[in-house]
């Protein structure tokens, strides 16, 4: 399976559309969208632990719009430094923060202000003072080189045409031997040019 | 996506889980048409 990036794609329009959609998800997660949201979906279809999600603020879990479960890949150890690229409202970020504990750090990066506000407020509400939410995007991470043990990301790389650049950024911030735990979507066939230029498909 | 990580020097790149994340949404038909799935992807940065 592979994702092919289109040539001459209107990246600016895609970025604006992504920000618009996820601002709406942050502001009104119960609205109509073409993807599932919320903790019940995360538990039922993706295998998240319902008790862990119930312990997080509803403002954080209600805006969850993931497609997989990066936490199911491997345990995140106490004391680790974790970066969540495209942290959204912070559900995966706060779960990671609980696992690393106060001896670790959990850094969330997101380009959508409304989502960052939710994530930061959720961390404060949970007393997770080792959480740091930063503005940025996956192709230019505001994170020091070779400073991170684990990168998590959920439903973000598929939205980025410059995937090589985003993965190079992940490599830059990880320590040698650091791990990637990503949840995302893959496409089982090569798309034609019309499909590749369809923003609705990219944002879907 | 596996190829992008491998080309960037990551090792042990693997899809570990698959999820039918668009089932029951308005995009379910499109997802089935193009074989779109949610996946977990694991990888390690070399040089440890």
gemmi code that builds the backbone of each chain (N, CA, C; Angstrom):
import gemmi

chains = {
    "A": [
        ("UNK", (0.840, -1.201, 0.000), (0.000, 0.000, 0.000), (0.873, 1.248, 0.000)),
        ("UNK", (0.468, 2.242, -0.702), (1.278, 3.456, -0.774), (0.382, 4.667, -0.964)),
        ("UNK", (0.887, 5.798, -0.565), (0.196, 7.048, -0.838), (1.066, 7.832, -1.805)),
        ("UNK", (0.497, 8.197, -2.926), (1.238, 8.938, -3.920), (0.836, 10.404, -3.848)),
        ("UNK", (1.811, 11.299, -3.889), (1.507, 12.723, -3.821), (1.296, 13.277, -5.222)),
        ("UNK", (0.269, 14.090, -5.419), (0.018, 14.639, -6.740), (0.994, 15.751, -7.086)),
        ("UNK", (1.185, 15.936, -8.360), (2.008, 17.036, -8.838), (1.102, 18.251, -9.039)),
        ("UNK", (1.618, 19.445, -8.757), (0.880, 20.691, -8.930), (-0.392, 20.754, -8.087)),
        ("UNK", (-0.410, 20.083, -6.958), (-1.580, 20.131, -6.094), (-1.638, 21.480, -5.388)),
        ("UNK", (-2.863, 21.984, -5.186), (-3.037, 23.258, -4.502), (-2.899, 23.036, -2.991)),
        ("UNK", (-1.667, 23.068, -2.508), (-1.382, 22.750, -1.110), (-1.999, 23.786, -0.176)),
        ("UNK", (-1.993, 25.054, -0.587), (-2.558, 26.110, 0.262), (-4.053, 25.871, 0.505)),
        ("UNK", (-4.762, 25.502, -0.546), (-6.195, 25.232, -0.386), (-6.424, 24.035, 0.524)),
        ("UNK", (-5.592, 23.013, 0.369), (-5.729, 21.838, 1.230), (-5.506, 22.221, 2.693)),
        ("UNK", (-4.461, 22.997, 2.941), (-4.161, 23.411, 4.312), (-5.327, 24.205, 4.902)),
        ("UNK", (-5.882, 25.130, 4.095), (-7.010, 25.935, 4.587), (-8.233, 25.066, 4.854)),
        ("UNK", (-8.468, 24.091, 3.982), (-9.622, 23.211, 4.160), (-9.460, 22.348, 5.414)),
        ("UNK", (-8.243, 21.842, 5.622), (-7.981, 21.031, 6.821), (-8.207, 21.869, 8.078)),
        ("UNK", (-7.682, 23.090, 8.090), (-7.860, 23.953, 9.263), (-9.339, 24.271, 9.492)),
        ("UNK", (-10.062, 24.501, 8.404), (-11.490, 24.807, 8.527), (-12.261, 23.623, 9.114)),
        ("UNK", (-12.009, 22.442, 8.577), (-12.738, 21.259, 9.050), (-12.436, 20.987, 10.521)),
        ("UNK", (-11.153, 21.039, 10.892), (-10.812, 20.663, 12.264), (-11.107, 21.775, 13.265)),
        ("UNK", (-11.230, 23.006, 12.792), (-11.756, 24.065, 13.668), (-13.229, 23.791, 13.968)),
        ("UNK", (-13.967, 23.347, 12.944), (-15.381, 23.010, 13.164), (-15.505, 21.816, 14.098)),
        ("UNK", (-14.631, 20.835, 13.946), (-14.672, 19.670, 14.851), (-14.422, 20.119, 16.291)),
        ("UNK", (-13.468, 21.055, 16.470), (-13.171, 21.543, 17.825), (-14.345, 22.309, 18.400)),
        ("UNK", (-14.969, 23.142, 17.570), (-16.043, 24.009, 18.064), (-17.368, 23.264, 18.227)),
        ("UNK", (-17.634, 22.322, 17.347), (-18.940, 21.639, 17.365), (-18.770, 20.185, 16.956)),
        ("UNK", (-18.186, 19.380, 17.818), (-17.913, 17.983, 17.432), (-19.159, 17.158, 17.152)),
        ("UNK", (-20.324, 17.622, 17.628), (-21.549, 16.871, 17.361), (-22.148, 17.204, 15.999)),
        ("UNK", (-21.525, 18.093, 15.247), (-22.016, 18.450, 13.915), (-21.885, 17.308, 12.936)),
        ("UNK", (-22.231, 17.608, 11.682), (-22.190, 16.563, 10.654), (-20.822, 16.546, 9.982)),
        ("UNK", (-20.183, 15.388, 10.030), (-18.879, 15.203, 9.389), (-18.876, 13.844, 8.706)),
        ("UNK", (-17.903, 13.663, 7.822), (-17.843, 12.392, 7.101), (-16.904, 11.399, 7.788)),
        ("UNK", (-16.575, 11.668, 9.053), (-15.759, 10.722, 9.822), (-16.325, 10.661, 11.232)),
        ("UNK", (-16.031, 9.554, 11.910), (-16.508, 9.369, 13.282), (-15.746, 10.268, 14.240)),
        ("UNK", (-16.380, 10.613, 15.348), (-15.725, 11.360, 16.423), (-16.124, 10.748, 17.764)),
        ("UNK", (-15.347, 11.138, 18.772), (-15.761, 10.902, 20.142), (-15.269, 9.629, 20.792)),
        ("UNK", (-15.426, 9.550, 22.115), (-14.864, 8.428, 22.879), (-15.573, 7.092, 22.656)),
        ("UNK", (-16.872, 7.126, 22.400), (-17.576, 5.862, 22.182), (-17.058, 5.178, 20.920)),
        ("UNK", (-16.871, 5.962, 19.880), (-16.267, 5.436, 18.634), (-14.854, 4.918, 18.895)),
        ("UNK", (-14.064, 5.690, 19.636), (-12.676, 5.298, 19.892), (-12.613, 3.960, 20.628)),
        ("UNK", (-13.531, 3.748, 21.531), (-13.551, 2.498, 22.296), (-14.069, 1.338, 21.443)),
        ("UNK", (-15.194, 1.589, 20.775), (-15.884, 0.510, 20.064), (-15.124, 0.046, 18.816)),
        ("UNK", (-14.570, 1.004, 18.058), (-14.004, 0.635, 16.760), (-12.476, 0.647, 16.720)),
        ("UNK", (-11.853, 1.313, 17.694), (-10.395, 1.453, 17.629), (-9.680, 0.816, 18.815)),
        ("UNK", (-10.433, 0.354, 19.808), (-9.822, -0.390, 20.903), (-9.228, 0.435, 22.021)),
        ("UNK", (-9.571, 1.714, 22.095), (-9.114, 2.510, 23.244), (-9.790, 2.011, 24.515)),
        ("UNK", (-9.139, 2.244, 25.650), (-9.643, 1.819, 26.949), (-10.700, 2.827, 27.428)),
        ("UNK", (-11.903, 2.347, 27.643), (-13.004, 3.262, 27.978), (-12.764, 3.965, 29.314)),
        ("UNK", (-12.166, 3.273, 30.268), (-11.913, 3.901, 31.572), (-10.887, 5.024, 31.452)),
        ("UNK", (-9.859, 4.782, 30.647), (-8.854, 5.832, 30.438), (-9.480, 7.060, 29.780)),
        ("UNK", (-10.349, 6.835, 28.828), (-10.975, 7.977, 28.138), (-11.954, 8.698, 29.061)),
        ("UNK", (-12.634, 7.944, 29.897), (-13.586, 8.565, 30.829), (-12.889, 9.472, 31.834)),
        ("UNK", (-11.603, 9.226, 32.041), (-10.845, 10.045, 33.000), (-10.322, 11.341, 32.375)),
        ("UNK", (-10.552, 11.510, 31.084), (-10.125, 12.735, 30.410), (-11.314, 13.686, 30.261)),
        ("UNK", (-11.055, 14.988, 30.132), (-12.159, 15.937, 29.970), (-12.964, 15.654, 28.700)),
        ("UNK", (-14.272, 15.837, 28.787), (-15.138, 15.596, 27.625), (-14.796, 16.534, 26.470)),
        ("UNK", (-14.320, 17.737, 26.773), (-13.938, 18.658, 25.698), (-12.782, 18.109, 24.867)),
        ("UNK", (-11.982, 17.260, 25.474), (-10.860, 16.643, 24.766), (-11.350, 15.433, 23.962)),
        ("UNK", (-12.087, 14.543, 24.602), (-12.452, 13.296, 23.930), (-13.552, 13.492, 22.875)),
        ("UNK", (-14.423, 14.484, 23.080), (-15.534, 14.658, 22.137), (-15.040, 15.078, 20.758)),
        ("UNK", (-13.887, 15.766, 20.698), (-13.342, 16.227, 19.415), (-12.377, 15.231, 18.791)),
        ("UNK", (-12.201, 14.089, 19.434), (-11.322, 13.068, 18.856), (-11.875, 12.617, 17.504)),
        ("UNK", (-10.999, 12.604, 16.505), (-11.432, 12.210, 15.156), (-10.372, 11.311, 14.523)),
        ("UNK", (-9.968, 10.293, 15.252), (-8.881, 9.440, 14.778), (-9.346, 8.325, 13.872)),
        ("UNK", (-8.376, 7.572, 13.359), (-8.651, 6.486, 12.419), (-8.011, 5.173, 12.843)),
        ("UNK", (-7.227, 5.203, 13.935), (-6.489, 4.017, 14.380), (-6.206, 4.164, 15.879)),
        ("UNK", (-5.151, 3.577, 16.376), (-4.857, 3.652, 17.811), (-3.354, 3.495, 18.053)),
        ("UNK", (-2.599, 4.591, 17.965), (-1.142, 4.499, 18.123), (-0.708, 3.919, 19.458)),
        ("UNK", (-1.517, 4.043, 20.494), (-1.149, 3.519, 21.812), (-1.167, 1.992, 21.840)),
        ("UNK", (-1.853, 1.375, 20.878), (-1.917, -0.087, 20.847), (-0.630, -0.701, 20.297)),
        ("UNK", (0.241, 0.109, 19.718), (1.451, -0.433, 19.085), (2.433, -0.940, 20.125)),
        ("UNK", (2.702, -0.112, 21.127), (3.655, -0.500, 22.184), (3.456, 0.429, 23.370)),
        ("UNK", (3.771, -0.021, 24.566), (3.618, 0.839, 25.741), (4.567, 2.041, 25.662)),
        ("UNK", (4.096, 3.184, 26.114), (4.939, 4.378, 26.216), (5.503, 4.405, 27.634)),
        ("UNK", (6.834, 4.356, 27.778), (7.414, 4.171, 29.119), (7.441, 5.440, 29.953)),
        ("UNK", (7.437, 5.239, 31.244), (7.584, 6.331, 32.206), (8.894, 7.069, 31.944)),
        ("UNK", (8.821, 8.389, 32.012), (10.021, 9.197, 31.865), (10.384, 9.571, 30.440)),
        ("UNK", (9.653, 9.056, 29.462), (9.985, 9.332, 28.057), (9.558, 10.747, 27.648)),
        ("UNK", (10.206, 11.245, 26.615), (9.749, 12.477, 25.963), (9.010, 12.082, 24.694)),
        ("UNK", (7.747, 12.494, 24.624), (6.879, 12.120, 23.503), (6.421, 13.379, 22.780)),
        ("UNK", (6.403, 13.329, 21.475), (5.802, 14.402, 20.676), (4.614, 13.826, 19.913)),
        ("UNK", (3.492, 14.520, 19.987), (2.302, 14.158, 19.229), (2.144, 15.182, 18.111)),
        ("UNK", (2.397, 14.733, 16.880), (2.312, 15.630, 15.721), (0.857, 15.699, 15.254)),
        ("UNK", (0.299, 16.906, 15.297), (-1.117, 17.070, 14.979), (-1.963, 16.581, 16.131)),
        ("UNK", (-1.707, 17.126, 17.295), (-2.313, 16.578, 18.526), (-3.809, 16.829, 18.626)),
        ("UNK", (-4.348, 17.721, 17.805), (-5.774, 17.991, 17.865), (-6.188, 18.456, 19.245)),
        ("UNK", (-7.335, 17.973, 19.703), (-7.853, 18.368, 21.015), (-7.110, 17.699, 22.160)),
        ("UNK", (-6.219, 16.757, 21.849), (-5.297, 16.288, 22.867), (-5.546, 14.914, 23.454)),
        ("UNK", (-6.457, 14.121, 22.890), (-6.762, 12.837, 23.526), (-5.526, 11.937, 23.574)),
        ("UNK", (-4.881, 11.722, 22.439), (-3.679, 10.879, 22.448), (-2.555, 11.535, 23.241)),
        ("UNK", (-2.465, 12.846, 23.164), (-1.414, 13.573, 23.887), (-1.560, 13.378, 25.395)),
        ("UNK", (-2.774, 13.508, 25.906), (-2.976, 13.389, 27.355), (-2.821, 11.934, 27.817)),
        ("UNK", (-3.229, 10.990, 26.977), (-2.967, 9.582, 27.315), (-1.459, 9.336, 27.413)),
        ("UNK", (-0.707, 9.899, 26.468), (0.754, 9.753, 26.507), (1.327, 10.443, 27.743)),
        ("UNK", (0.790, 11.602, 28.075), (1.282, 12.342, 29.245), (1.078, 11.547, 30.525)),
        ("UNK", (-0.051, 10.880, 30.639), (-0.279, 10.038, 31.831), (0.751, 8.911, 31.870)),
        ("UNK", (1.094, 8.360, 30.716), (2.028, 7.215, 30.700), (3.457, 7.641, 31.001)),
        ("UNK", (3.885, 8.789, 30.484), (5.280, 9.199, 30.750), (5.426, 9.738, 32.168)),
        ("UNK", (4.341, 10.233, 32.737), (4.392, 10.747, 34.103), (5.150, 12.049, 34.201)),
        ("UNK", (5.232, 12.604, 35.408), (5.888, 13.904, 35.601), (7.377, 13.880, 35.281)),
        ("UNK", (7.987, 12.679, 35.284), (9.411, 12.575, 34.935), (9.639, 12.693, 33.433)),
        ("UNK", (8.565, 12.601, 32.651), (8.691, 12.711, 31.198), (8.101, 14.005, 30.688)),
        ("UNK", (8.001, 14.100, 29.373), (7.407, 15.284, 28.755), (6.489, 14.829, 27.627)),
        ("UNK", (5.393, 15.558, 27.452), (4.490, 15.293, 26.342), (4.255, 16.601, 25.608)),
        ("UNK", (4.750, 16.658, 24.382), (4.687, 17.880, 23.578), (3.693, 17.661, 22.440)),
        ("UNK", (2.689, 18.508, 22.372), (1.724, 18.440, 21.286), (1.963, 19.571, 20.302)),
        ("UNK", (1.891, 19.247, 19.016), (2.046, 20.258, 17.965), (0.803, 20.208, 17.086)),
        ("UNK", (0.216, 21.363, 16.844), (-0.949, 21.404, 15.949), (-1.022, 22.766, 15.277)),
        ("UNK", (-1.515, 22.796, 14.038), (-1.595, 24.064, 13.313), (-2.943, 24.755, 13.513)),
        ("UNK", (-3.899, 24.086, 14.178), (-5.233, 24.657, 14.348), (-5.380, 25.207, 15.765)),
        ("UNK", (-5.581, 26.523, 15.865), (-5.590, 27.179, 17.177), (-6.691, 26.633, 18.088)),
        ("UNK", (-7.871, 26.414, 17.528), (-8.984, 25.942, 18.364), (-8.653, 24.590, 18.995)),
        ("UNK", (-7.968, 23.738, 18.241), (-7.574, 22.442, 18.788), (-6.500, 22.608, 19.864)),
        ("UNK", (-5.548, 23.486, 19.610), (-4.488, 23.701, 20.611), (-5.080, 24.195, 21.933)),
        ("UNK", (-6.064, 25.071, 21.835), (-6.692, 25.589, 23.051), (-7.354, 24.466, 23.839)),
        ("UNK", (-8.023, 23.572, 23.121), (-8.669, 22.440, 23.808), (-7.639, 21.537, 24.475)),
        ("UNK", (-6.563, 21.257, 23.764), (-5.533, 20.365, 24.311), (-4.879, 20.984, 25.548)),
        ("UNK", (-4.540, 22.263, 25.466), (-3.883, 22.920, 26.598), (-4.831, 23.013, 27.790)),
        ("UNK", (-6.086, 23.339, 27.527), (-7.061, 23.412, 28.617), (-7.273, 22.044, 29.251)),
        ("UNK", (-7.308, 21.007, 28.427), (-7.479, 19.654, 28.947), (-6.321, 19.233, 29.828)),
        ("UNK", (-5.112, 19.565, 29.404), (-3.932, 19.230, 30.214), (-3.985, 19.938, 31.560)),
        ("UNK", (-4.355, 21.216, 31.536), (-4.439, 21.971, 32.789), (-5.509, 21.383, 33.701)),
        ("UNK", (-6.639, 21.017, 33.097), (-7.748, 20.441, 33.870), (-7.335, 19.132, 34.545)),
        ("UNK", (-6.462, 18.384, 33.879), (-5.999, 17.098, 34.414), (-4.780, 17.249, 35.322)),
        ("UNK", (-4.269, 18.468, 35.447), (-3.076, 18.670, 36.269), (-1.821, 18.086, 35.649)),
        ("UNK", (-1.819, 17.973, 34.328), (-0.663, 17.401, 33.632), (0.269, 18.550, 33.228)),
        ("UNK", (1.111, 18.950, 34.168), (1.951, 20.133, 33.961), (3.165, 19.852, 33.080)),
        ("UNK", (3.399, 18.611, 32.748), (4.501, 18.270, 31.850), (4.040, 18.195, 30.394)),
        ("UNK", (2.856, 18.730, 30.126), (2.352, 18.823, 28.744), (2.630, 20.212, 28.207)),
        ("UNK", (3.099, 20.267, 26.970), (3.434, 21.528, 26.314), (2.790, 21.495, 24.929)),
        ("UNK", (1.899, 22.426, 24.643), (1.211, 22.455, 23.350), (1.764, 23.624, 22.529)),
        ("UNK", (2.240, 23.314, 21.330), (2.919, 24.306, 20.504), (2.243, 24.449, 19.136)),
        ("UNK", (2.313, 25.660, 18.588), (1.825, 25.905, 17.227), (2.875, 25.440, 16.226)),
        ("UNK", (2.440, 24.755, 15.207), (3.380, 24.326, 14.178), (2.733, 23.288, 13.285)),
        ("UNK", (3.479, 22.895, 12.251), (2.952, 21.829, 11.408), (4.022, 20.763, 11.183)),
        ("UNK", (3.591, 19.680, 10.617), (4.429, 18.478, 10.559), (5.669, 18.654, 9.703)),
        ("UNK", (5.675, 19.627, 8.807), (6.835, 19.798, 7.935), (7.853, 20.781, 8.500)),
        ("UNK", (7.559, 21.350, 9.654), (8.483, 22.300, 10.293), (8.211, 22.279, 11.799)),
        ("UNK", (8.647, 21.219, 12.445), (8.270, 21.001, 13.841), (9.042, 21.927, 14.783)),
        ("UNK", (8.361, 22.546, 15.733), (9.028, 23.413, 16.710), (9.594, 22.596, 17.873)),
        ("UNK", (10.486, 21.671, 17.524), (11.032, 20.712, 18.492), (12.535, 20.562, 18.206)),
        ("UNK", (13.324, 20.496, 19.265), (14.778, 20.391, 19.110), (15.182, 19.075, 18.438)),
        ("UNK", (16.292, 19.130, 17.755), (16.853, 17.955, 17.074), (17.293, 16.892, 18.096)),
        ("UNK", (16.995, 15.632, 17.786), (17.422, 14.479, 18.592), (17.070, 14.632, 20.067)),
        ("UNK", (15.844, 15.077, 20.328), (15.431, 15.341, 21.710), (14.256, 14.466, 22.161)),
        ("UNK", (13.782, 13.573, 21.298), (12.501, 12.896, 21.537), (12.677, 11.379, 21.510)),
        ("UNK", (12.024, 10.697, 22.439), (12.086, 9.233, 22.478), (11.046, 8.587, 21.571)),
        ("UNK", (9.830, 9.147, 21.573), (8.738, 8.541, 20.811), (7.935, 9.644, 20.117)),
        ("UNK", (7.690, 9.454, 18.829), (6.778, 10.323, 18.083), (5.488, 9.559, 17.859)),
        ("UNK", (4.399, 10.174, 18.285), (3.094, 9.634, 17.922), (2.416, 10.642, 16.994)),
        ("UNK", (1.528, 10.150, 16.187), (0.774, 11.009, 15.287), (-0.448, 10.220, 14.859)),
        ("UNK", (-1.535, 10.918, 14.648), (-2.778, 10.200, 14.412), (-3.623, 10.945, 13.375)),
        ("UNK", (-3.726, 10.347, 12.197), (-4.572, 10.912, 11.153), (-4.041, 12.199, 10.561)),
        ("UNK", (-2.737, 12.353, 10.541), (-2.129, 13.610, 10.098), (-1.337, 13.450, 8.802)),
        ("UNK", (-0.495, 12.440, 8.730), (0.382, 12.308, 7.561), (-0.403, 12.197, 6.260)),
        ("UNK", (-1.582, 11.586, 6.327), (-2.367, 11.443, 5.095), (-2.839, 12.791, 4.562)),
        ("UNK", (-2.838, 13.816, 5.402), (-3.299, 15.140, 4.989), (-2.178, 15.994, 4.405)),
        ("UNK", (-0.953, 15.480, 4.429), (0.214, 16.279, 4.057), (0.754, 15.823, 2.706)),
        ("UNK", (0.712, 16.677, 1.696), (1.291, 16.277, 0.406), (2.797, 16.024, 0.499)),
        ("UNK", (3.518, 16.815, 1.296), (4.982, 16.687, 1.395), (5.346, 15.660, 2.456)),
        ("UNK", (4.989, 14.384, 2.194), (5.202, 13.339, 3.208), (6.682, 13.098, 3.491)),
        ("UNK", (7.507, 13.177, 2.462), (8.939, 12.967, 2.682), (9.487, 14.017, 3.648)),
        ("UNK", (9.040, 15.260, 3.495), (9.491, 16.337, 4.369), (9.023, 16.078, 5.813)),
        ("UNK", (7.785, 15.643, 5.969), (7.254, 15.377, 7.306), (8.012, 14.231, 7.978)),
        ("UNK", (8.297, 13.182, 7.228), (9.023, 12.047, 7.806), (10.467, 12.442, 8.121)),
        ("UNK", (11.056, 13.292, 7.294), (12.405, 13.783, 7.592), (12.408, 14.587, 8.897)),
        ("UNK", (11.349, 15.336, 9.152), (11.246, 16.072, 10.403), (11.130, 15.124, 11.598)),
        ("UNK", (10.380, 14.049, 11.412), (10.279, 13.046, 12.482), (11.663, 12.463, 12.772)),
        ("UNK", (12.393, 12.140, 11.705), (13.750, 11.595, 11.890), (14.648, 12.600, 12.596)),
        ("UNK", (14.475, 13.880, 12.268), (15.334, 14.912, 12.875), (15.117, 15.007, 14.384)),
        ("UNK", (13.881, 14.981, 14.833), (13.619, 15.236, 16.261), (13.829, 13.999, 17.121)),
        ("UNK", (13.803, 12.804, 16.512), (13.970, 11.580, 17.309), (15.424, 11.382, 17.712)),
        ("UNK", (15.608, 10.889, 18.917), (16.930, 10.418, 19.327), (17.274, 9.152, 18.524)),
        ("UNK", (18.558, 8.822, 18.373), (18.906, 7.527, 17.767), (18.215, 6.389, 18.536)),
        ("UNK", (17.573, 5.517, 17.809), (16.839, 4.429, 18.436), (15.430, 4.789, 18.857)),
        ("UNK", (15.051, 6.042, 18.658), (13.692, 6.476, 19.002), (12.644, 5.797, 18.133)),
        ("UNK", (11.409, 5.814, 18.635), (10.340, 5.059, 17.964), (9.265, 5.974, 17.390)),
        ("UNK", (8.603, 5.448, 16.363), (7.445, 6.091, 15.750), (6.236, 5.195, 15.983)),
        ("UNK", (5.163, 5.782, 16.472), (3.906, 5.052, 16.643), (2.800, 5.906, 16.018)),
        ("UNK", (2.438, 5.541, 14.802), (1.536, 6.375, 14.015), (0.250, 5.634, 13.696)),
        ("UNK", (-0.846, 6.350, 13.823), (-2.123, 5.881, 13.315), (-2.498, 6.748, 12.134)),
        ("UNK", (-2.859, 6.117, 11.018), (-3.191, 6.926, 9.841), (-3.994, 6.083, 8.876)),
        ("UNK", (-4.272, 6.654, 7.720), (-4.981, 5.865, 6.724), (-4.047, 5.553, 5.565)),
        ("UNK", (-4.304, 4.428, 4.940), (-3.586, 4.060, 3.725), (-4.611, 3.734, 2.657)),
        ("UNK", (-4.147, 3.846, 1.424), (-5.008, 3.604, 0.272), (-4.515, 2.356, -0.431)),
        ("UNK", (-5.444, 1.469, -0.741), (-5.070, 0.168, -1.274), (-4.803, 0.134, -2.754)),
        ("UNK", (-4.978, 1.266, -3.449), (-4.714, 1.263, -4.883), (-4.185, 2.619, -5.308)),
        ("UNK", (-3.553, 2.651, -6.463), (-3.033, 3.912, -7.004), (-4.205, 4.733, -7.534)),
        ("UNK", (-4.269, 6.009, -7.117), (-5.374, 6.863, -7.530), (-5.083, 7.535, -8.866)),
        ("UNK", (-6.164, 7.801, -9.620), (-5.952, 8.536, -10.862), (-5.781, 10.032, -10.548)),
        ("UNK", (-5.399, 10.813, -11.579), (-5.095, 12.236, -11.368), (-6.301, 13.001, -10.841)),
        ("UNK", (-7.502, 12.658, -11.307), (-8.700, 13.364, -10.858), (-8.919, 13.152, -9.365)),
        ("UNK", (-8.762, 11.925, -8.927), (-8.931, 11.633, -7.501), (-7.862, 12.325, -6.661)),
        ("UNK", (-6.623, 12.345, -7.186), (-5.520, 12.969, -6.440), (-5.735, 14.465, -6.252)),
        ("UNK", (-6.449, 15.105, -7.176), (-6.668, 16.547, -7.097), (-7.942, 16.900, -6.346)),
        ("UNK", (-8.657, 15.901, -5.829), (-9.941, 16.123, -5.160), (-9.709, 16.373, -3.668)),
        ("UNK", (-9.863, 17.619, -3.242), (-9.606, 17.973, -1.843), (-10.530, 17.220, -0.908)),
        ("UNK", (-11.768, 16.956, -1.352), (-12.690, 16.205, -0.490), (-12.127, 14.830, -0.141)),
        ("UNK", (-11.449, 14.212, -1.078), (-10.852, 12.903, -0.791), (-9.668, 13.043, 0.163)),
        ("UNK", (-8.884, 14.089, -0.035), (-7.738, 14.287, 0.862), (-8.210, 14.548, 2.285)),
        ("UNK", (-9.214, 15.379, 2.443), (-9.661, 15.727, 3.790), (-10.581, 14.665, 4.347)),
        ("UNK", (-10.996, 13.720, 3.541), (-11.851, 12.642, 4.001), (-11.054, 11.486, 4.488)),
    ],
    "B": [
        ("UNK", (3.253, 4.542, 2.491), (3.794, 5.200, 3.686), (4.996, 4.437, 4.242)),
        ("UNK", (4.920, 3.096, 4.149), (6.062, 2.289, 4.588), (7.307, 2.678, 3.802)),
        ("UNK", (7.147, 2.864, 2.492), (8.281, 3.208, 1.653), (8.891, 4.549, 2.011)),
        ("UNK", (8.053, 5.510, 2.396), (8.570, 6.828, 2.771), (9.436, 6.709, 4.023)),
        ("UNK", (8.985, 5.940, 4.992), (9.776, 5.767, 6.221), (11.067, 5.002, 5.937)),
        ("UNK", (10.975, 3.958, 5.130), (12.187, 3.194, 4.815), (13.200, 4.052, 4.072)),
        ("UNK", (12.713, 4.865, 3.141), (13.621, 5.727, 2.375), (14.274, 6.792, 3.252)),
        ("UNK", (13.650, 7.095, 4.385), (14.204, 8.093, 5.303), (15.111, 7.472, 6.358)),
        ("UNK", (15.402, 6.180, 6.220), (16.355, 5.532, 7.106), (15.757, 4.850, 8.317)),
        ("UNK", (14.443, 4.786, 8.392), (13.817, 4.096, 9.529), (13.929, 2.583, 9.322)),
        ("UNK", (13.970, 1.865, 10.439), (14.047, 0.411, 10.394), (12.805, -0.190, 11.061)),
        ("UNK", (12.638, -1.481, 10.901), (11.512, -2.210, 11.505), (10.180, -1.528, 11.200)),
        ("UNK", (10.028, -1.055, 9.986), (8.791, -0.366, 9.582), (7.717, -1.415, 9.317)),
        ("UNK", (6.592, -1.294, 9.992), (5.552, -2.312, 9.837), (4.183, -1.755, 10.172)),
        ("UNK", (3.195, -2.242, 9.465), (1.804, -1.977, 9.839), (1.405, -3.039, 10.848)),
        ("UNK", (0.996, -2.617, 12.027), (0.728, -3.554, 13.116), (-0.765, -3.833, 13.335)),
        ("UNK", (-1.621, -2.909, 12.953), (-3.063, -3.096, 13.136), (-3.803, -2.441, 11.970)),
        ("UNK", (-4.985, -2.951, 11.678), (-5.846, -2.356, 10.653), (-7.222, -2.075, 11.250)),
        ("UNK", (-7.847, -0.985, 10.795), (-9.139, -0.554, 11.334), (-10.065, -0.141, 10.186)),
        ("UNK", (-11.303, -0.587, 10.257), (-12.305, -0.204, 9.254), (-12.968, 1.100, 9.728)),
        ("UNK", (-12.165, 2.176, 9.720), (-12.564, 3.403, 10.424), (-13.656, 4.191, 9.718)),
        ("UNK", (-13.901, 3.930, 8.457), (-14.949, 4.681, 7.759), (-16.277, 3.919, 7.703)),
        ("UNK", (-16.331, 2.743, 8.290), (-17.588, 1.987, 8.313), (-18.662, 2.799, 9.022)),
        ("UNK", (-19.806, 2.932, 8.375), (-20.908, 3.661, 8.985), (-20.875, 5.166, 8.765)),
        ("UNK", (-19.889, 5.670, 8.026), (-19.840, 7.098, 7.713), (-20.342, 7.324, 6.287)),
        ("UNK", (-20.495, 8.609, 5.954), (-20.943, 8.931, 4.594), (-19.860, 8.652, 3.560)),
        ("UNK", (-18.631, 8.421, 4.011), (-17.528, 8.118, 3.089), (-17.242, 6.616, 2.998)),
        ("UNK", (-18.123, 5.804, 3.580), (-17.855, 4.368, 3.601), (-17.704, 3.808, 2.182)),
        ("UNK", (-18.580, 4.225, 1.281), (-18.531, 3.706, -0.081), (-17.231, 4.103, -0.785)),
        ("UNK", (-16.841, 5.366, -0.587), (-15.592, 5.843, -1.199), (-14.405, 5.076, -0.628)),
        ("UNK", (-14.441, 4.858, 0.681), (-13.339, 4.138, 1.323), (-13.225, 2.721, 0.773)),
        ("UNK", (-14.352, 2.056, 0.596), (-14.326, 0.686, 0.055), (-13.816, 0.698, -1.384)),
        ("UNK", (-14.255, 1.717, -2.161), (-13.863, 1.791, -3.574), (-12.344, 1.901, -3.721)),
        ("UNK", (-11.730, 2.704, -2.843), (-10.292, 2.933, -2.959), (-9.466, 2.081, -1.982)),
        ("UNK", (-10.117, 1.233, -1.221), (-9.389, 0.382, -0.285), (-8.763, 1.159, 0.850)),
        ("UNK", (-9.481, 2.168, 1.363), (-8.927, 3.011, 2.428), (-9.174, 2.366, 3.785)),
        ("UNK", (-8.111, 2.255, 4.558), (-8.186, 1.669, 5.901), (-7.408, 2.536, 6.885)),
        ("UNK", (-7.824, 2.505, 8.144), (-6.981, 3.037, 9.196), (-5.943, 1.994, 9.565)),
        ("UNK", (-4.724, 2.431, 9.831), (-3.665, 1.486, 10.213), (-2.820, 2.076, 11.332)),
        ("UNK", (-2.229, 1.201, 12.101), (-1.129, 1.581, 12.991), (0.174, 1.247, 12.292)),
        ("UNK", (1.096, 2.193, 12.327), (2.411, 1.986, 11.706), (3.492, 2.208, 12.756)),
        ("UNK", (4.382, 1.245, 12.846), (5.482, 1.293, 13.800), (6.811, 1.385, 13.030)),
        ("UNK", (7.745, 2.151, 13.582), (9.070, 2.254, 12.955), (10.077, 2.707, 14.018)),
        ("UNK", (11.336, 2.491, 13.722), (12.399, 2.904, 14.640), (13.447, 3.699, 13.871)),
        ("UNK", (13.968, 4.715, 14.532), (15.049, 5.492, 13.928), (16.356, 4.761, 14.169)),
        ("UNK", (17.126, 4.594, 13.140), (18.396, 3.890, 13.267), (19.400, 4.679, 14.088)),
        ("UNK", (20.516, 4.033, 14.369), (21.630, 4.726, 15.014), (21.688, 4.598, 16.511)),
        ("UNK", (20.920, 3.662, 17.084), (20.935, 3.522, 18.541), (22.281, 2.988, 19.002)),
    ],
}
model = gemmi.Model(1)
for chain_id, residues in chains.items():
    chain = gemmi.Chain(chain_id)
    for i, (resn, *xyz) in enumerate(residues, 1):
        res = gemmi.Residue()
        res.name, res.seqid = resn, gemmi.SeqId(i, " ")
        for name, pos in zip(("N", "CA", "C"), xyz):
            atom = gemmi.Atom()
            atom.name, atom.element = name, gemmi.Element(name[0])
            atom.pos, atom.b_iso = gemmi.Position(*pos), 0.0
            res.add_atom(atom)
        chain.add_residue(res)
    model.add_chain(chain)
structure = gemmi.Structure()
structure.add_model(model)
structure.setup_entities()
